[in-house]
Amino acid sequence: MKNAIIALSALLLASPVFAADTASQATDATVLKAHKGADTAKEKLHQTEDQGSEMKLKAKHAAEGKSDSTGSKVSEGTQKAWHKTKEGTEKTWDKTKQGAESLKNKATD
């Protein structure tokens, strides 16, 4: 009986350690999901902003009567390429920050 009480006491003392480990895994998964959701929302926001600025430039060229000119097409293409480059850079930077945060969390755990 005494051994059973000691074993039960040891189990009760160790249970917060098991719970903390499980909770940190759940927290990590939640944080990862939140990062993915934030990245998706930010990506959609930037795409919408970029489309707006592209439409604004096209409208400006149309108002000036230059919508079919080579210069306006080059300008619009350049703007579109810049937006793609900027989007790729932001994605890479976000992944870098998340990786650094993940390593920091693993090192502190």
C-alpha positions as CSV (number, residue, x, y, z in Angstrom):
1,M,0.0,0.0,0.0
2,K,2.8,2.4,0.9
3,N,4.4,1.7,-2.6
4,A,1.1,2.5,-4.3
5,I,0.9,5.8,-2.4
6,I,4.5,6.7,-3.3
7,A,3.9,5.8,-7.0
8,L,0.6,7.8,-7.1
9,S,2.4,10.8,-5.4
10,A,5.2,10.7,-7.9
11,L,2.7,10.5,-10.8
12,L,0.8,13.5,-9.4
13,L,4.0,15.5,-9.0
14,A,5.1,14.7,-12.6
15,S,1.7,15.4,-14.2
16,P,2.3,19.2,-14.6
17,V,5.4,18.4,-16.6
18,F,3.5,16.2,-19.0
19,A,0.7,18.8,-19.2
20,A,3.1,21.6,-19.9
21,D,4.8,19.6,-22.7
22,T,1.4,18.9,-24.3
23,A,0.3,22.5,-23.9
24,S,3.4,23.8,-25.6
25,Q,2.9,21.5,-28.5
26,A,-0.7,22.7,-28.8
27,T,0.5,26.3,-28.5
28,D,3.1,25.8,-31.2
29,A,0.4,24.4,-33.6
30,T,-1.9,27.3,-32.8
31,V,0.9,29.8,-33.4
32,L,1.7,28.1,-36.7
33,K,-1.9,28.2,-37.8
34,A,-2.1,31.9,-36.8
35,H,1.0,32.7,-38.8
36,K,-0.4,30.9,-41.9
37,G,-3.7,32.8,-41.6
38,A,-1.9,36.1,-41.1
39,D,0.3,35.5,-44.1
40,T,-2.7,34.6,-46.3
41,A,-4.6,37.7,-45.2
42,K,-1.5,40.0,-45.7
43,E,-0.9,38.4,-49.1
44,K,-4.5,39.0,-50.2
45,L,-4.4,42.6,-48.9
46,H,-1.2,43.3,-50.9
47,Q,-2.6,41.7,-54.0
48,T,-5.7,43.9,-53.8
49,E,-3.6,47.0,-53.2
50,D,-1.4,46.1,-56.1
51,Q,-4.4,45.5,-58.4
52,G,-5.8,48.9,-57.3
53,S,-2.6,50.7,-58.2
54,E,-2.3,48.9,-61.5
55,M,-5.9,49.9,-62.4
56,K,-5.1,53.5,-61.3
57,L,-2.1,53.6,-63.7
58,K,-4.2,52.1,-66.5
59,A,-6.9,54.7,-65.9
60,K,-4.3,57.5,-65.9
61,H,-2.9,56.3,-69.2
62,A,-6.5,56.0,-70.7
63,A,-7.3,59.5,-69.5
64,E,-4.2,60.8,-71.2
65,G,-5.1,58.9,-74.4
66,K,-1.9,56.7,-74.1
67,S,-3.5,53.4,-73.2
68,D,-2.2,51.7,-76.3
69,S,1.2,53.3,-76.5
70,T,4.3,51.3,-76.0
71,G,5.5,53.5,-73.1
72,S,2.3,52.9,-71.1
73,K,2.5,49.2,-71.7
74,V,6.1,49.1,-70.6
75,S,5.2,51.2,-67.5
76,E,2.3,48.9,-66.6
77,G,4.5,45.8,-67.1
78,T,7.2,47.2,-65.0
79,Q,4.8,48.0,-62.2
80,K,3.4,44.5,-62.3
81,A,6.9,43.0,-62.2
82,W,7.8,45.2,-59.2
83,H,4.7,44.0,-57.4
84,K,5.6,40.4,-58.0
85,T,9.2,41.0,-56.8
86,K,7.9,42.8,-53.7
87,E,5.5,40.0,-52.9
88,G,8.2,37.3,-53.2
89,T,10.5,39.3,-51.0
90,E,7.8,39.7,-48.3
91,K,7.0,36.0,-48.4
92,T,10.7,35.2,-47.9
93,W,11.1,37.7,-45.1
94,D,8.1,36.3,-43.3
95,K,9.4,32.8,-43.6
96,T,12.8,33.9,-42.2
97,K,11.2,35.7,-39.3
98,Q,9.0,32.7,-38.5
99,G,12.0,30.3,-38.7
100,A,14.0,32.6,-36.4
101,E,11.1,32.7,-33.9
102,S,10.7,28.9,-34.1
103,L,14.4,28.4,-33.3
104,K,14.2,30.9,-30.5
105,N,11.2,29.1,-29.0
106,K,13.0,25.7,-29.3
107,A,16.1,27.1,-27.7
108,T,14.2,28.6,-24.7
109,D,12.1,25.5,-24.1
